Amino acid sequence: MPSISVIISTYNKPKFLEKVLTGYAHQSFKDFEIIIADDGSSEETKNIIQKFNRLISQDIIHVWHKDDGFRKCKILNEAITKSANEYLVFSDGDCIPNRQFLATHNSLAKTGYFLSGGHFPINEKVSDSIKITDIKSEDCFNKSFIFKNGQPLGKNFFKLIKNSFLAKCLDQITPTRTTFNGNNSSAWRNDIILVNGFDERMEYGGLDCELGYRLNNNGIKSIQIRNRATVIHLYHTRPYKNEKAIKKNRLIRQETLSTKITKTDYGITK
């Protein structure tokens, strides 16, 4: 059972981060550290992190750089270099984990593989309704809570199934690809280092999938756990999303796939 470094990306969403860190404060699995990969947030985010450093026994390391546009890949790479443990779990500062989240990643970690988790995107009404107490009690992970607060029924509700056998069966039959998802994936630290981390040329749009492609090219396979390890994805807009960046990222991903690149020249080491 490996020790875990949880790498959480964030940018100027302190209220979201407070909810997310509440989820990590109540994990059943305790052998982990948290590294906040902060893409240039204001002082309010720092205050939230300091608050939780006093509340929980696990170390929380705040890795920050100046706000200079979308530089998520760069700050993620810096967070990777600061990690102290052999296994890395990646998520975002708008994704709330349930109590078994890290225990699931830990128990399913397997040499030669990365894990591809899932997320339940909730609408604005449900997102606003979730209180800190709902996270502590785990009410916000109940289908009845989410439905009652305004989420329409849909296939994502399968991700909230609490029967582990049924969840495993759903993971085995789902047609969804086992990609590396930045809001819920995990891998061995050494495997991430060998492919040189995230490609810092990339902006919003598939930057995490591209890392997964390089892991695959380097012989690392993937395991689907979208129904066994799910996070609640809080609602927000994406003002940083733009077609130019998406097109550029798509070309980089296509190059990675077509040429079987295993290591980027634009990652942790340049």
Secondary structure, DSSP 8 states (H G I E B T S, - for coil): ---EEEEEEESS-HHHHHHHHHHHHT-S---EEEEEEESS--HHHHHHHHHHHHH-SS-EEEEE----S--HHHHHHHHHHH--SSEEEEEETTEEE-TTHHHHHHHH--TTEEEE-EEEE--HHHHHH--HHHHHHTGGGSHHHHHHTT----GGGGGG---HHHHHHHHHH--S-----TTEEEEEHHHHHHTTSS-TT--SSSHHHHHHHHHHHTT-EEEE-TTTSEEEE-----TT--HHHHHHHHHHHHHHHHHT--S-SSSS--
